[in-house]
C-alpha cells in the first residue's frame, strides 16, 4: 500500500495543479480496511465470510482465521454475510486520520425455526396393507387422457358439447356432397337398410331417445 502511494505521488509531480489537487483529495479518501471476523459466542475466527462494498461489485472473503483486507473509500458501507449468521454492516468513518482502518466484526448465529415433527410408532403389517390398498392415488395426465378417450365418455361429450367451426364446416360439406351425389334422382331410404336398423336398435337400448331434462 505504501509503495503504491509512493509511485502515485511521483507520477503526480508532472500533473497540472488542478489534477494534483483532485488526486490529493482522492488519495486522502482511500482507506485500507482490514480486520477479523469472529463468532460472538466463542470468539473464534470465522472463515469464508463474504465482505462486500455496498452498492459496488467489489468484495473479498475471510481466510481460515477470519482475517480479511480490502481497499475502500471513506464513507463506504461494508456488508458482512455468512450462511448460518445474521448479516452485519459497518460504515467506514469519513473523519478518520490516515489511510488505514481496522475492525473486529462479531457475527451472531441466525436461529432457524423448523416445522414441528410428529413421531409415530411403526404400523403393523396389517395396518400398512390396509392403508396402502385404501390410498387414493390421483390420476396423472396419461390416465386422464385415457379416461377422456373412453368410448362411452366420448359419446356423452359429443351429445352435450357444441360443434366447433371445423366440425360444422365438415358436416355442411358432407351434406352438400350427398345432395350433389343424388342430384336428379331419389335418395335411398334407410328404412330398409339392415345396418341402419342395427344402429337404431343399439341407440334405443342405450337410451339415446329418452327425454333429457
SULBELBEL-V672880 format. One record per helix or strand of 3 or more residues. SS is the DSSP state (hx for helix, st for strand). FROM is the first residue (numbers start at 1). TO is the last residue. If there is no record, write none. Layout:
[[SS FROM TO] [SS FROM TO]]
This chain:
[[hx 2 14] [hx 17 29] [st 30 39] [st 50 53] [st 59 61] [st 67 73] [st 77 81] [st 88 91] [st 100 107] [hx 125 134] [hx 141 148] [hx 151 160] [hx 165 181] [hx 190 192] [hx 194 206]]
